[in-house]
Amino acid sequence: MDHEPQPNSLDAFWMPFTANRHFKASPRLFASADRMYYTTTDGRRVMDGVSAMWCCNAGHNRPRIVEAIRRQVGEMDYAPAFQFSHPKAFELANRLVALMPGGLKHVFYTNSGSESVETALKMAVAYHRVRGDGGRVRLIGREKGYHGVNFGGMSVGGMVANRKMFGSLVAGIDHLRHTHGDPRNAFSRGEPPYGADLADDLERLVQLHDASTIAAVIVEPVQGSAGVIVPPQGYLKRLREICDRHGILLIFDEVITGFGRLGTPFASQYFGVEPDLLTTAKGITNGVIPMGAVFAQAKIYDAFMQGPPNAIEFFHGYTYSGNPIACAAALATLDTYEEDGLLTRAASLAKYWEDALHAIKGLPNVIDIRNIGLMGAVELAPAGGAPGKRGFDAFLKLYEAGLLCRTTGDTIAFAPPLIAGHADIDFLAGTTAKVLKTLD
Ligand SMILES: Cc1ncc(COP(=O)(O)O)c(C=O)c1O
């Protein structure tokens, strides 16, 4: 038997969320990235139409971030995260909470969106317990929600393919109905007009389980991974009101919408709805180094700060919570966002973006177009008997045509870096239109 390493073999790496056999037969490999563009290993330029994975909000190869990481790794590579820390972790937390209006004044560090979600769910359940209301253990998610892939996030999530292989999931979880697909909302620009009353589904779950058993509701303000599902006008406000009426915490999962995607630092500000806990990751370091953060209202943090002062208040954390290199990258990312005005720039691009995307209406198989801030999606009718095939074909052809997108089923999603200019948007929409004309 030959045990020699196989040079250039693609076999050993089991790729995440990837059609491994298809990929390994015709790989797509990037070699470098700068600003709006990737260069592939065979020397082609590909425009980044989705901030890589909704994370490189300032584009690629930003000098401040690159330099901050270089400097930090030479100064201090790692500091223990439990019972010790380092100044940048505190400096970053102060900078982060300064971006938040209202009471979200405390930050807990994680290393990913999935870990942020697990952390927020555990905080919610433990919060009720520390204030003597320990019967509130039930968690409510939403159909089509994506909250990462760990057991809690998967269980409150509502994407069937992500759930069906993994047994009975976490017990005590229920789901609100999703808000996608009302034909009256097709081709809405921004928030669709119909469906605020879908928030009343929470009242149904309260009737079923009793509010005294429910700890929290978690939703993405805009559902990203399910294909940019924009909340109906008034929906999130109504959800907030119902949560308040019943003492249920509201968690916004802003792993995608955080850090400027909608033209405000967070979607919470865009919609004028303040959650009790808010999860982030991705854009916090411009996607460059793994990091996430959960923002908590002062009332939640304060509720934990009881008992003997030498006792640990919350038995939770990660070896890499507040890792110095991640903190340095995040601080430099915030500097970059500030210098370039990126946390609000999407507001000035949103109309141009909306018009460019909606110009695709009328092309073959296009059944919906959705947009908000600098994110959007084109939904295609599934090919007969082969759901997802048309979306995947579009993805491959767009890549060949020099444009990176993401697809979910037959929906093509875009979220270009917030540095995009009008010419970039024209290229993105024009290339998409050209490709859609060639699809079966
Ligand atoms: C809303 C939301 N939550 C959680 C996650 C999971 O993040 P990660 O892949 O960093 O674990 C994602 C990833 O796309 C997301 O969009």
The ligand as an SDF file (V2000), in Angstrom:
LIG
                    3D

 16 16  0  0  0  0  0  0  0  0999 V2000
  -27.3860   34.8490   11.8190 C   0  0  0  0  0  0  0  0  0  0  0  0
  -26.2470   33.8930   11.9930 C   0  0  0  0  0  0  0  0  0  0  0  0
  -26.0100   33.3530   13.1790 N   0  0  0  0  0  0  0  0  0  0  0  0
  -24.9930   32.5080   13.3840 C   0  0  0  0  0  0  0  0  0  0  0  0
  -24.1500   32.1630   12.3470 C   0  0  0  0  0  0  0  0  0  0  0  0
  -23.0430   31.1930   12.5910 C   0  0  0  0  0  0  0  0  0  0  0  0
  -21.8200   31.8130   12.5320 O   0  0  0  0  0  0  0  0  0  0  0  0
  -20.4700   30.9430   12.4410 P   0  0  0  0  0  0  0  0  0  0  0  0
  -20.4470   30.3000   11.0970 O   0  0  0  0  0  0  0  0  0  0  0  0
  -19.3900   31.9810   12.6530 O   0  0  0  0  0  0  0  0  0  0  0  0
  -20.5050   29.9560   13.5560 O   0  0  0  0  0  0  0  0  0  0  0  0
  -24.3560   32.7130   11.0880 C   0  0  0  0  0  0  0  0  0  0  0  0
  -23.4670   32.3720    9.9670 C   0  0  0  0  0  0  0  0  0  0  0  0
  -23.7160   32.6890    8.8280 O   0  0  0  0  0  0  0  0  0  0  0  0
  -25.4350   33.5900   10.8960 C   0  0  0  0  0  0  0  0  0  0  0  0
  -25.7050   34.1090    9.7020 O   0  0  0  0  0  0  0  0  0  0  0  0
  1  2  1  0
  2  3  1  0
  2 15  2  0
  3  4  2  0
  4  5  1  0
  5  6  1  0
  5 12  2  0
  6  7  1  0
  7  8  1  0
  8  9  2  0
  8 10  1  0
  8 11  1  0
 12 13  1  0
 12 15  1  0
 13 14  2  0
 15 16  1  0
M  END
$$$$
